[in-house]
Amino acid sequence: MKELESVLKEMVSEKRDIILSVLFGVLAGITAVGLFAASGFLISKAALLPPIQTLAVLIAVQKLSSLTRAVSRYAERYYSHRATFTILGNLRTSFYRRLEPLAPGIFNKYRSGDLLARIVGDVESLQHTFLRVLYPPIVLVLVFLCTIFFVSFFAIEVSLLLLAGAVLTGFIIPALFAVRERRLARTVRARRAVLSTEVTELLQGYRDLKIYQQLDEKERLLAEASAAYVSEQRRRELDGVRNLSVNTFATFIISWLVLGLGAWLVTEGELDGVFLALLVMTSLTVFENAAPMAILPGFFEDSRHAAVRLEEVVSEERVQAESGMPEGPVSIVFNDVSFNYPGEARPAVSGVSFELPAGSKTAIVGASGSGKSTLLQLLLLMYPATGITINGTDARRIDQESLYAIANVALQQNHFFYGTIRDNLLLAGETADKDLLAALEAVALGHLTLEDQVFEKGENLSGGERQRLAIARLLLREARIWLLDEPTSSVDPVTEAQIHEQLLAAVKDGTFVLVSHRLQGLERMDQILVMDEGRLVESGTYAELMDARGYFYEMKQIEQAVLA
């Protein structure tokens, strides 16, 4: 049950509804037993032609019991489901709060389809923790104790038989099936994750699969994953039906034994025959509370595995953020920083040390895969790493939100929402239309209007237009630190030079960091950091690096030869 600790904590916060649901559930169970016991007694008593007053009282008791049972069952359903849905909502919120700081690094650890299956399917599975796992045994025990106490006044032997039946059908039989259920639940969940992954990849990669004529193969893999999931799910459902059948069969055997034992006690003169039907009806009714125990192992494994899989996603150890960004200009220091992406042995960054003084303008250059973008992601606190300080504070202790509040960021992939140009520019904050139009002009997008449509992910825009629209958003927002990753890689050199001018003018006294594989226009940078295979191999101004005739100089010569 340790895996379900988070669910149990949420249950404590809803203890009022949980207690009420248990109380009404027990009351509904007891009145059901009383109703059928009274029915059995009424049948037997009526055969002896008692006074009409006696029958009237028994009938009135039955009506009262049936009404009490209906009201109690409704109240039990109301409070138990309200508690369940409230707990489920709190779990979703809590999980998202823990997941959010891990993005986007979480996508390097889990495939998007698998992550979606966990976020949706596994969280949904936790709704059964109370209703199907914790609630049934509590009600079973309380209803059986009350029933056994009641039956003991008529025949202690029958009460002991009912006790044995409760242990058998409520605990022993479900425990025997739990081992097999654990294996089946693990397999079904794994198959579902594979299916979710295949569906996601087919939808996201449909165009490329079509172009490379691999769509049929991907559809075949999807069909196989679907068939495997359906097959395992069918096996599990059949196993659950078998468990229920065995449990129900056992309850009928117990009821037959109650009938046989009761008949024997009547013949021995130890039990009044008028109570025999009462005991049999009691037995048949009380074991209805044991039926949910037959399927409890399945729901328990669902909940347990769901909790484990969700905890795997958010269990990454992180230093607790304790402070926000201090006021004033931003200075950053990297001191012997190394970083490996999760699951990779090769370091993306190794032993990097440099300083970004407040208000400085820095370019990070290097070949593809040299670690440039990784440095920027570390600056954005997307991954925890030791050795990074911002204004003298350990970066791991700085709240992400406080950093993003003062930062302008453009990554290689910028998201655009379905809507208009205006809608996407207003992500930077409420701004007058004239300022929006000025921002478009500054990035050479004057041919667009604010009412022009933008498809999801900017599919109707070219690569260069998407990059320029992202920069236009930045120009609408003041910031103390600017972090740009290849912001103009899809823009022609002339437009790129114009955009750089606009950016440098907008930065003012802010700290500016530009990641680029192009070396044009870097003369105005205060320093240039040259990366190669995850290491910082050179640093200095443009003139210093050219005079040194090292790695940067060689890169510049190659670029000039290509552009010549």
C-alpha positions as CSV (number, residue, x, y, z in Angstrom):
1,M,0.0,0.0,0.0
2,K,3.0,2.3,0.2
3,E,2.7,3.0,-3.6
4,L,-0.8,4.5,-2.9
5,E,0.5,6.9,-0.3
6,S,-0.3,10.0,-2.4
7,V,-3.9,8.7,-2.8
8,L,-4.3,8.0,0.9
9,K,-3.1,11.5,1.7
10,E,-5.8,13.0,-0.5
11,M,-8.4,10.7,1.1
12,V,-7.6,12.2,4.5
13,S,-8.5,15.6,3.1
14,E,-11.9,14.2,2.1
15,K,-12.5,12.2,5.3
16,R,-15.9,13.7,6.0
17,D,-17.4,12.4,2.7
18,I,-15.5,9.1,3.1
19,I,-16.8,8.5,6.6
20,L,-20.4,9.4,5.6
21,S,-20.2,7.0,2.6
22,V,-19.0,4.2,4.8
23,L,-21.7,4.8,7.4
24,F,-24.4,4.9,4.8
25,G,-22.9,1.9,3.0
26,V,-22.9,-0.1,6.2
27,L,-26.5,1.0,6.9
28,A,-27.6,0.0,3.4
29,G,-26.0,-3.4,3.8
30,I,-27.5,-4.0,7.3
31,T,-31.0,-2.9,6.2
32,A,-30.8,-5.2,3.1
33,V,-30.0,-8.1,5.4
34,G,-32.8,-7.1,7.7
35,L,-35.2,-6.7,4.8
36,F,-34.6,-10.2,3.4
37,A,-34.4,-11.8,6.9
38,A,-37.8,-10.3,7.7
39,S,-39.1,-11.6,4.4
40,G,-38.0,-15.1,5.3
41,F,-39.5,-14.8,8.7
42,L,-42.7,-13.4,7.3
43,I,-43.1,-16.3,4.9
44,S,-42.6,-18.8,7.6
45,K,-44.8,-17.0,10.1
46,A,-47.6,-16.6,7.6
47,A,-47.7,-20.3,7.1
48,L,-48.7,-20.7,10.8
49,L,-51.7,-18.3,10.4
50,P,-50.6,-15.8,13.1
51,P,-52.9,-12.8,14.1
52,I,-53.3,-10.2,11.4
53,Q,-51.7,-7.6,13.6
54,T,-48.4,-9.6,13.6
55,L,-48.4,-9.8,9.8
56,A,-49.1,-6.0,9.6
57,V,-46.2,-5.2,11.9
58,L,-43.9,-7.4,9.9
59,I,-45.0,-5.9,6.6
60,A,-44.5,-2.4,8.0
61,V,-41.0,-3.3,9.1
62,Q,-40.3,-4.5,5.6
63,K,-41.5,-1.3,4.0
64,L,-39.5,0.8,6.5
65,S,-36.4,-1.4,5.8
66,S,-36.8,-1.0,2.0
67,L,-37.2,2.7,2.3
68,T,-34.2,3.0,4.6
69,R,-32.1,0.8,2.2
70,A,-33.0,2.9,-0.8
71,V,-32.2,6.3,0.9
72,S,-29.0,4.9,2.5
73,R,-27.8,3.5,-0.9
74,Y,-28.4,6.8,-2.6
75,A,-26.5,8.7,0.1
76,E,-23.7,6.2,0.0
77,R,-23.4,6.6,-3.8
78,Y,-23.6,10.4,-3.5
79,Y,-20.9,10.8,-0.8
80,S,-18.6,8.1,-2.1
81,H,-18.6,9.4,-5.7
82,R,-18.2,13.0,-4.5
83,A,-15.2,12.1,-2.5
84,T,-13.8,10.0,-5.4
85,F,-14.1,12.8,-8.0
86,T,-12.7,15.4,-5.6
87,I,-9.7,13.2,-4.8
88,L,-9.2,12.5,-8.5
89,G,-9.2,16.2,-9.3
90,N,-6.7,16.9,-6.5
91,L,-4.5,14.1,-7.7
92,R,-4.5,15.5,-11.3
93,T,-3.6,19.0,-10.0
94,S,-0.9,17.7,-7.7
95,F,0.6,15.5,-10.4
96,Y,0.6,18.4,-12.9
97,R,2.3,20.7,-10.4
98,R,5.1,18.1,-9.9
99,L,5.3,17.4,-13.7
100,E,5.5,21.0,-14.9
101,P,9.0,21.8,-13.6
102,L,10.3,18.7,-15.3
103,A,9.3,19.8,-18.8
104,P,10.7,19.8,-21.4
105,G,13.4,17.4,-20.1
106,I,10.7,14.8,-19.4
107,F,10.3,14.2,-23.2
108,N,13.9,12.9,-23.4
109,K,13.0,10.2,-20.9
110,Y,9.6,9.1,-22.1
111,R,8.1,8.8,-25.5
112,S,5.1,11.2,-25.9
113,G,2.6,8.4,-26.4
114,D,3.7,6.6,-23.2
115,L,3.7,9.8,-21.3
116,L,0.2,10.6,-22.5
117,A,-1.0,7.1,-21.5
118,R,0.4,7.7,-18.0
119,I,-1.1,11.2,-17.6
120,V,-4.5,10.2,-18.8
121,G,-5.0,6.5,-18.2
122,D,-3.0,6.0,-15.0
123,V,-4.4,9.1,-13.3
124,E,-7.9,7.9,-14.3
125,S,-7.1,4.4,-12.8
126,L,-6.6,6.0,-9.4
127,Q,-10.3,6.8,-9.1
128,H,-10.8,3.1,-8.2
129,T,-8.6,3.3,-5.1
130,F,-11.3,4.2,-2.7
131,L,-14.5,2.9,-4.4
132,R,-13.1,-0.5,-5.5
133,V,-10.1,-1.2,-3.2
134,L,-10.6,0.4,0.2
135,Y,-14.3,0.7,0.5
136,P,-15.5,-2.9,-0.1
137,P,-13.4,-4.6,2.7
138,I,-14.4,-2.0,5.2
139,V,-18.1,-2.4,4.5
140,L,-17.8,-6.2,4.2
141,V,-16.2,-6.5,7.7
142,L,-18.7,-4.1,9.4
143,V,-21.8,-5.7,7.8
144,F,-20.7,-9.2,8.5
145,L,-19.9,-8.4,12.1
146,C,-23.3,-7.0,12.6
147,T,-25.0,-9.9,10.8
148,I,-23.0,-12.5,12.7
149,F,-23.9,-10.9,16.0
150,F,-27.5,-10.9,14.9
151,V,-27.5,-14.6,13.8
152,S,-25.7,-15.7,17.0
153,F,-29.0,-15.1,18.9
154,F,-30.6,-17.8,16.9
155,A,-27.8,-20.3,16.2
156,I,-24.1,-19.9,17.2
157,E,-23.2,-22.6,14.8
158,V,-24.7,-20.7,11.8
159,S,-22.9,-17.5,12.9
160,L,-19.6,-19.3,12.9
161,L,-20.3,-20.8,9.5
162,L,-21.0,-17.3,8.2
163,L,-17.8,-16.1,9.7
164,A,-15.9,-18.8,7.9
165,G,-17.7,-17.9,4.6
166,A,-16.8,-14.2,5.0
167,V,-13.1,-15.0,5.4
168,L,-13.2,-17.5,2.5
169,T,-15.0,-15.3,0.0
170,G,-13.8,-11.9,1.2
171,F,-10.1,-12.6,1.7
172,I,-8.8,-16.1,0.9
173,I,-10.3,-16.5,-2.7
174,P,-9.4,-12.9,-3.7
175,A,-5.9,-13.4,-2.4
176,L,-5.4,-16.6,-4.4
177,F,-6.4,-14.8,-7.6
178,A,-4.3,-11.6,-6.8
179,V,-1.0,-13.2,-7.9
180,R,-2.3,-13.9,-11.4
181,E,-4.0,-10.6,-11.6
182,R,-0.7,-8.8,-10.8
183,R,1.0,-10.3,-13.9
184,L,-2.0,-9.6,-16.1
185,A,-2.3,-6.0,-15.0
186,R,1.4,-5.4,-15.7
187,T,1.1,-6.9,-19.2
188,V,-2.1,-5.0,-20.1
189,R,-0.6,-1.7,-18.9
190,A,2.5,-2.2,-20.9
191,R,0.5,-3.1,-24.0
192,R,-1.6,0.0,-23.6
193,A,1.6,2.2,-23.4
194,V,2.9,0.6,-26.6
195,L,-0.4,1.2,-28.4
196,S,-0.6,4.8,-27.3
197,T,3.0,5.3,-28.5
198,E,2.3,3.8,-31.9
199,V,-0.9,5.9,-32.4
200,T,0.9,9.1,-31.4
201,E,3.8,8.4,-33.7
202,L,1.5,7.5,-36.6
203,L,-0.5,10.8,-36.2
204,Q,2.5,13.0,-35.8
205,G,4.7,11.4,-38.5
206,Y,1.9,10.7,-41.0
207,R,3.3,13.1,-43.6
208,D,6.9,11.7,-43.4
209,L,5.6,8.1,-43.4
210,K,3.5,8.9,-46.5
211,I,6.5,10.6,-48.3
212,Y,8.9,7.7,-47.6
213,Q,6.1,5.1,-48.4
214,Q,6.4,3.5,-44.9
215,L,2.8,4.2,-43.9
216,D,1.7,0.6,-44.6
217,E,4.4,-0.7,-42.3
218,K,3.5,1.7,-39.5
219,E,-0.1,0.8,-39.8
220,R,0.8,-2.9,-39.6
221,L,2.8,-2.2,-36.4
222,L,-0.2,-0.3,-35.0
223,A,-2.6,-3.1,-35.9
224,E,-0.3,-5.6,-34.1
225,A,-0.1,-3.4,-31.0
226,S,-3.8,-3.0,-31.0
227,A,-4.4,-6.7,-31.4
228,A,-2.0,-7.5,-28.6
229,Y,-3.6,-5.0,-26.3
230,V,-7.1,-6.2,-27.0
231,S,-6.0,-9.8,-26.5
232,E,-4.4,-9.1,-23.1
233,Q,-7.4,-7.0,-22.1
234,R,-9.8,-9.8,-23.1
235,R,-7.7,-12.3,-21.0
236,R,-7.9,-10.0,-18.1
237,E,-11.6,-9.4,-18.3
238,L,-12.2,-13.2,-18.6
239,D,-10.0,-13.7,-15.6
240,G,-12.1,-11.2,-13.7
241,V,-15.3,-12.9,-14.7
242,R,-13.9,-16.3,-13.6
243,N,-12.9,-14.8,-10.2
244,L,-16.4,-13.5,-9.7
245,S,-17.9,-16.8,-10.7
246,V,-15.8,-18.7,-8.3
247,N,-16.5,-16.3,-5.5
248,T,-20.3,-16.4,-6.3
249,F,-20.2,-20.2,-6.4
250,A,-18.5,-20.3,-3.0
251,T,-21.2,-18.0,-1.5
252,F,-24.0,-20.4,-2.8
253,I,-22.2,-23.3,-1.2
254,I,-22.1,-21.5,2.1
255,S,-25.8,-20.7,1.8
256,W,-26.6,-24.4,1.1
257,L,-24.5,-25.3,4.1
258,V,-26.5,-22.8,6.2
259,L,-29.7,-24.4,5.0
260,G,-28.3,-27.9,5.8
261,L,-27.0,-26.9,9.2
262,G,-30.2,-25.0,10.0
263,A,-32.3,-28.0,9.1
264,W,-30.2,-30.3,11.2
265,L,-30.5,-27.9,14.2
266,V,-34.3,-27.9,13.7
267,T,-34.4,-31.7,13.7
268,E,-32.3,-31.6,16.9
269,G,-34.7,-29.2,18.5
270,E,-32.0,-26.5,18.9
271,L,-33.6,-24.1,16.5
272,D,-37.2,-23.1,16.0
273,G,-38.2,-24.1,12.4
274,V,-39.8,-20.7,11.9
275,F,-36.4,-19.1,11.9
276,L,-34.8,-21.4,9.2
277,A,-36.0,-19.3,6.3
278,L,-34.8,-16.2,8.1
279,L,-31.2,-17.7,8.4
280,V,-31.1,-18.8,4.7
281,M,-32.3,-15.4,3.4
282,T,-29.8,-13.7,5.7
283,S,-27.0,-15.8,4.2
284,L,-28.0,-15.2,0.7
285,T,-28.2,-11.4,1.2
286,V,-25.1,-10.8,3.4
287,F,-22.8,-12.4,0.8
288,E,-23.8,-9.8,-1.7
289,N,-21.2,-7.6,0.1
290,A,-18.5,-10.2,-0.7
291,A,-19.0,-9.9,-4.5
292,P,-17.0,-6.7,-4.9
293,M,-14.1,-8.5,-3.2
294,A,-13.8,-10.9,-6.2
295,I,-12.8,-8.0,-8.5
296,L,-10.9,-6.1,-5.9
297,P,-7.4,-7.6,-6.8
298,G,-7.8,-6.3,-10.4
299,F,-8.6,-2.8,-9.2
300,F,-5.9,-2.9,-6.6
301,E,-3.3,-3.8,-9.2
302,D,-4.6,-1.1,-11.5
303,S,-4.3,1.5,-8.8
304,R,-0.9,0.3,-7.5
305,H,0.7,0.1,-11.0
306,A,-0.8,3.4,-11.9
307,A,0.6,5.1,-8.8
308,V,4.0,3.5,-9.5
309,R,4.1,4.6,-13.1
310,L,3.1,8.1,-12.2
311,E,5.7,8.3,-9.5
312,E,8.4,7.2,-12.0
313,V,7.6,10.3,-14.1
314,V,7.8,12.8,-11.3
315,S,10.3,11.2,-8.9
316,E,13.4,13.1,-10.3
317,E,15.3,14.5,-7.4
318,R,15.5,18.3,-7.6
319,V,16.8,20.9,-5.3
320,Q,13.9,22.8,-3.7
321,A,13.5,26.2,-5.2
322,E,13.7,28.7,-2.4
323,S,14.1,32.1,-4.0
324,G,13.0,34.2,-7.0
325,M,15.2,36.4,-9.2
326,P,16.8,39.3,-7.5
327,E,16.3,42.8,-8.8
328,G,18.8,44.5,-11.1
329,P,20.8,43.3,-14.0
330,V,21.4,39.6,-14.4
331,S,24.9,38.0,-14.2
332,I,25.5,34.3,-14.8
333,V,28.5,32.1,-13.9
334,F,29.2,28.6,-15.1
335,N,31.9,26.9,-13.0
336,D,33.1,23.5,-14.3
337,V,29.6,22.5,-15.4
338,S,29.0,19.0,-16.8
339,F,25.7,17.5,-17.9
340,N,24.4,14.2,-19.4
341,Y,21.0,13.8,-20.8
342,P,19.0,11.1,-18.9
343,G,19.9,7.7,-20.2
344,E,23.0,8.8,-22.2
345,A,26.5,8.0,-21.3
346,R,28.1,10.6,-23.5
347,P,28.2,14.0,-21.8
348,A,26.4,16.8,-23.7
349,V,28.5,19.4,-21.8
350,S,31.8,18.6,-20.0
351,G,33.7,20.9,-17.6
352,V,32.5,24.2,-19.0
353,S,33.4,27.4,-17.2
354,F,32.6,31.0,-18.2
355,E,31.0,34.2,-17.0
356,L,28.2,36.3,-18.4
357,P,28.5,39.7,-16.8
358,A,25.4,41.8,-16.3
359,G,24.4,43.7,-19.4
360,S,26.9,41.8,-21.6
361,K,26.3,40.5,-25.1
362,T,27.5,36.9,-25.7
363,A,27.4,34.6,-28.7
364,I,27.8,30.8,-28.3
365,V,29.0,29.2,-31.5
366,G,30.1,25.8,-32.7
367,A,29.3,23.0,-35.0
368,S,26.0,21.1,-34.8
369,G,26.0,18.8,-31.7
370,S,28.7,20.8,-29.9
371,G,26.5,21.5,-26.9
372,K,25.4,25.1,-27.7
373,S,21.7,24.5,-27.2
374,T,22.3,22.4,-24.1
375,L,24.0,25.4,-22.5
376,L,21.0,27.5,-23.2
377,Q,18.6,24.9,-21.8
378,L,20.7,24.8,-18.6
379,L,20.5,28.6,-18.4
380,L,16.7,28.2,-18.7
381,L,16.7,25.8,-15.7
382,M,15.2,23.1,-17.9
383,Y,17.6,20.5,-16.4
384,P,19.2,20.6,-12.9
385,A,23.0,21.0,-13.0
386,T,25.6,21.9,-10.4
387,G,28.0,24.8,-10.8
388,I,25.6,27.4,-12.3
389,T,24.9,30.6,-10.3
390,I,22.7,33.5,-11.3
391,N,23.5,36.8,-9.4
392,G,25.4,34.7,-6.9
393,T,22.6,32.2,-6.2
394,D,22.6,28.5,-7.0
395,A,20.5,28.3,-10.2
396,R,18.8,25.1,-8.8
397,R,17.3,27.1,-6.0
398,I,15.8,29.8,-8.2
399,D,12.2,29.4,-9.1
400,Q,11.7,28.8,-12.8
401,E,8.7,31.2,-13.0
402,S,10.7,34.1,-11.6
403,L,13.4,33.6,-14.2
404,Y,10.9,33.3,-17.1
405,A,9.1,36.5,-15.8
406,I,12.2,38.5,-16.7
407,A,13.5,36.6,-19.7
408,N,12.8,36.8,-23.4
409,V,13.4,33.3,-25.0
410,A,13.4,32.1,-28.5
411,L,14.2,28.4,-29.0
412,Q,14.7,26.5,-32.2
413,Q,11.1,25.2,-32.1
414,N,8.6,27.9,-31.2
415,H,4.9,27.0,-30.7
416,F,2.2,28.9,-32.5
417,F,-1.5,28.5,-31.6
418,Y,-4.4,28.2,-33.9
419,G,-5.9,31.7,-34.3
420,T,-4.8,35.0,-35.8
421,I,-1.4,36.8,-35.9
422,R,-2.8,39.1,-33.2
423,D,-3.7,36.2,-31.0
424,N,-0.1,34.8,-31.2
425,L,1.6,38.2,-30.7
426,L,-0.6,38.9,-27.6
427,L,1.1,36.0,-25.8
428,A,3.7,38.7,-25.0
429,G,1.0,40.7,-23.1
430,E,-1.7,43.1,-23.8
431,T,-0.4,45.6,-26.4
432,A,-2.0,48.2,-28.7
433,D,-2.4,47.2,-32.4
434,K,0.0,49.9,-33.5
435,D,2.8,48.3,-31.5
436,L,1.9,44.9,-32.9
437,L,2.2,46.2,-36.4
438,A,5.5,47.9,-35.6
439,A,6.9,44.7,-34.3
440,L,5.9,42.9,-37.6
441,E,7.6,45.7,-39.6
442,A,10.7,45.3,-37.5
443,V,11.1,41.7,-38.5
444,A,10.1,42.2,-42.1
445,L,6.6,40.7,-41.8
446,G,4.8,43.9,-42.8
447,H,3.0,42.0,-45.5
448,L,1.0,40.2,-42.8
449,T,-2.1,41.6,-41.1
450,L,-3.2,41.1,-37.6
451,E,-6.3,39.2,-38.8
452,D,-4.3,36.7,-40.9
453,Q,-4.9,33.1,-39.7
454,V,-2.3,31.0,-38.1
455,F,-2.8,27.2,-38.2
456,E,-1.9,24.9,-35.4
457,K,1.9,24.9,-34.9
458,G,2.1,27.6,-37.7
459,E,1.8,25.0,-40.4
460,N,0.7,27.7,-43.0
461,L,3.8,29.8,-42.3
462,S,7.3,29.2,-43.8
463,G,10.2,28.4,-41.5
464,G,11.6,31.9,-41.8
465,E,8.1,33.5,-41.1
466,R,7.7,31.4,-38.0
467,Q,11.1,32.5,-36.7
468,R,10.4,36.1,-37.4
469,L,7.0,35.9,-35.8
470,A,8.6,34.5,-32.7
471,I,11.1,37.4,-32.6
472,A,8.3,39.9,-33.1
473,R,6.8,38.5,-29.9
474,L,10.1,39.2,-28.1
475,L,10.3,42.8,-29.3
476,L,6.9,43.4,-27.6
477,R,8.1,42.5,-24.2
478,E,10.8,44.1,-22.1
479,A,13.2,41.7,-20.4
480,R,16.4,41.7,-18.3
481,I,17.9,38.6,-20.0
482,W,17.6,37.5,-23.6
483,L,18.2,33.9,-24.6
484,L,18.0,33.1,-28.3
485,D,18.8,29.7,-29.9
486,E,19.3,29.9,-33.7
487,P,16.6,32.6,-33.9
488,T,17.3,33.4,-37.6
489,S,18.6,30.1,-39.0
490,S,15.9,30.1,-41.7
491,V,16.2,33.7,-42.6
492,D,18.2,35.2,-45.5
493,P,21.4,37.0,-44.6
494,V,20.1,40.5,-45.4
495,T,17.0,40.2,-43.3
496,E,19.0,38.4,-40.6
497,A,21.3,41.5,-40.3
498,Q,18.3,43.8,-40.0
499,I,16.7,41.6,-37.3
500,H,20.0,41.5,-35.3
501,E,20.0,45.3,-35.3
502,Q,16.5,45.4,-34.0
503,L,17.3,42.9,-31.3
504,L,20.4,44.7,-30.1
505,A,18.5,47.9,-29.9
506,A,15.7,46.3,-27.9
507,V,18.1,44.6,-25.5
508,K,19.4,47.9,-24.1
509,D,21.1,47.0,-20.8
510,G,19.9,43.5,-20.6
511,T,22.1,40.4,-20.6
512,F,22.0,39.0,-24.1
513,V,22.9,35.4,-25.1
514,L,22.8,34.3,-28.8
515,V,23.3,30.6,-29.9
516,S,24.3,30.4,-33.5
517,H,26.1,28.3,-36.0
518,R,26.5,31.4,-38.3
519,L,29.4,33.6,-37.7
520,Q,28.2,36.8,-39.5
521,G,27.4,39.9,-37.4
522,L,29.3,38.7,-34.2
523,E,31.7,41.7,-34.3
524,R,29.4,43.6,-31.8
525,M,29.4,40.8,-29.2
526,D,31.3,41.5,-26.0
527,Q,32.5,37.9,-26.0
528,I,32.2,34.7,-28.1
529,L,32.2,31.2,-26.6
530,V,33.3,28.5,-29.0
531,M,32.0,25.0,-28.3
532,D,33.3,21.7,-29.7
533,E,32.1,18.2,-28.6
534,G,30.6,19.5,-25.4
535,R,33.7,21.5,-24.3
536,L,34.5,25.2,-24.3
537,V,37.6,25.4,-26.6
538,E,37.9,29.2,-27.1
539,S,36.5,32.4,-25.8
540,G,37.1,36.1,-26.4
541,T,36.0,39.0,-28.6
542,Y,35.6,38.6,-32.4
543,A,38.9,40.4,-33.0
544,E,40.8,38.3,-30.3
545,L,39.6,35.0,-31.8
546,M,40.4,36.0,-35.3
547,D,43.9,37.1,-34.2
548,A,44.4,33.8,-32.4
549,R,43.8,31.9,-35.6
550,G,42.4,28.9,-33.7
551,Y,39.2,26.9,-34.0
552,F,36.9,30.0,-34.5
553,Y,39.2,31.3,-37.2
554,E,39.1,28.0,-39.1
555,M,35.3,28.0,-38.8
556,K,35.2,31.5,-40.2
557,Q,37.4,30.6,-43.1
558,I,35.2,27.6,-44.0
559,E,32.1,29.8,-43.8
560,Q,33.5,32.4,-46.1
561,A,34.6,29.8,-48.6
562,V,31.1,28.3,-48.7
563,L,29.4,31.7,-49.1
564,A,31.9,32.9,-51.7
